[in-house]
Amino acid sequence: MRQLVSSGNDWEDRVGYSRAVRAGDQVHVSGTTAVEDGEVVAPGDPYEQTKHAIDIVADALREADASLSDVVRTRLFLTDVDDWEAVGRAHEEAFGGVRPATTVVEVSRLLDDDLVVEVEATAVCE
């Protein structure tokens, strides 16, 4: 079984990707940023952007019949690794009891200069 989850944004068709893909018992959620209706949410705020991005991840997981509690891996891409505490606080609020394997990587930039964090997730559903 392969299920594609779309957010409906223009990028999916232009670039050829899905917000998430469920393949069997796994759901892979694409890198997700804090963008709503084409606008960056909380420009430059790592905590708020992480919370918003995780909310979008949660929505994609629900559409694929999964949830944050099914997440086994997250990847956090930060434009400033010194933001790790704020990002980590938002991550802990969402995943504290789940405790997925997590990677934090500093990147030189994201698609918009106001974006400071991107979240990627993988879930396994039983």
Secondary structure, DSSP 8 states (H G I E B T S, - for coil): -EEEE----HHIIIII--SEEEETTEEEEEEE-SEETTEESSTT-HHHHHHHHHHHHHHHHHHTT--GGGEEEEEEEES-GGGHHHHHHHHHHHHTTT--EEEEEE-S--SSTT--EEEEEEEE--
